[in-house]
Amino acid sequence: MARREPLKLAAQDAEDLAVISAALQDAVAQLGDIQYDRRRRRFTAVFNRFRWEDRGMGQAWRTRSALDFSDVLQVSSKNLKRDAPGAIVSLLAVSFEPGEAPGGHILLAFSGGGELRLEVECIDALLADVSEPWPAKARPSHEGME
């Protein structure tokens, strides 16, 4: 049986962001669930996250998780169909490229070469599970994984 405690993580530096990235690896979302509120300088995305922390417990699980970045100055995209809100994307990694401290760019890399680039004043991120887990139909697999 899966550990049912919801995951809640905060990031204020690149190391913290790497932990969020690991938790979100292979998360999927519809492009319509990814939003940028320029006025509030807030970027949000809701993913169906694979619960890697439950690996080795038998059944594989997914859960809905919300990712939130504050202090976002600008968002740009590459190789994503922003006019197709129902299009599905699979997240590979979240990383930080330093700029003028404490700012820089947060990069969300998706399979197929898509990416979102967030210009931020600083790293201020939250990831929180927002639903009960459900059985995953498949377990993501990568070369070199057990």
N, C-alpha and C positions, 0 to 999 in steps of 0.2 A: 504494500500500500504506500502511496506517495506521501511524503511529508507535506502537509497541507498549509504550513505557515506561509503567509505571503512574503515575498521578497521586497525589501525597501532599502534602497541604496542612495547615497548622496555623493557627489563628486565636486571637489574644489581644486583639484590639480590633475596632472596627466596620469599619475599612478591610480588615483581613484577612478578616472575615466576608463582606464584599462580594465578595471574590475567590472564596470558597467558593460563595456564592450564584450567581455567574456560571457556575461549573463545573457546578452542579447544576440549572440552568434546564432544564426539560422532563424531568427525571428522573422515573421512575415507580416506584411501590412498591405492594405489598399492605399494607393496614393491619396485618396480622399481623406484618409485618417491621419495625414501629415499636414500640419497647418503652421503658418507663420503669422503672428499678429504684430505687424510693424509698429502700431501705436503703443502697444504694451511691451514691445521688444521681447516677445516670448515665442519660442518655437516648441510645438508639442507634436507627439506622434504616439499612436496607439498600435501596439503590435500583438500578434499571437506569438508569445515567447515559448520556445522549447525549454523545459525546466532541466537544464544540465545538472543542477544540484541533486536531482533525483536519480541520476545515472547509477546503475548497479542495483536498483531497488525493484527490478522486474519490469513492470509496466512503465512505458514512457508517457510523459504528461506534457501538456501545453497549458498556458494561462494567458489571459489578456493582461498586458502591462502598458503603463503609460510612461513615456519619457518626456521630460520637460527641461528646457534650457532657458534661463533668464539672461538678461543683458545682451541680447542678440541684436546686432546693428544691421545686418544684411544677410540674406540667404540667396545662394545661387545654386543652380542644378545643371547637371550634365548627363545626357543619355537617359533621361526620364521623361515619360509622356505626361507632363503636368496637366494636359487637357483630357486625360483619361482617368477620372477618379476611381474607377473600378479596377484599374490595373494593379496586379499583385507584384510586390517587390520583396526580395529576400535579403536581409541585412547580413553582411559579412563582418564588418568591424566598425568601431567608432574610435577615432584617433584625434590627437591634438597637434597642431602645428603652431609653435610659439611665434608670436609677433612682438610688438612693443609690450613689454611686461606690464600688467599681467594678462594682456589680451593675446589674441591670435585667431586661429581658425580651427573649428571642429569639423572633421570630415566624417560623413556617414557613407560608407562604401557598400554598394549593393551588388549582387551577382549580375552578370551581364554587362558590367562596366558602368552602371549608373552610380551617380554620387550626388550628395548634397553637401554644400560647403557653407558653414555658418561663421560669419565674422562676429566675434564676441569680445566684450570688454574684459571678461575674465571667465574662468570655468565655474559655472554655477548650474549643476545638473541634478535632477532627481529621477530615479526609476522606481516605480512601485507597481506591484501586482494589483489589479483591480477586479479580478474575478476568481471564482473557484477554479481549480485545475480540472481539465477533462482529459481522457485518454487520447494520446496522439495516434494518428493513423500510421505514422512512419517515424522512424528514428533517423535524423540527419546523419549522413556519413561523409567522411572526408578521408582522403588518402592518408595512411599512417595511423588512423584511429583503430582502436580495438574493436 
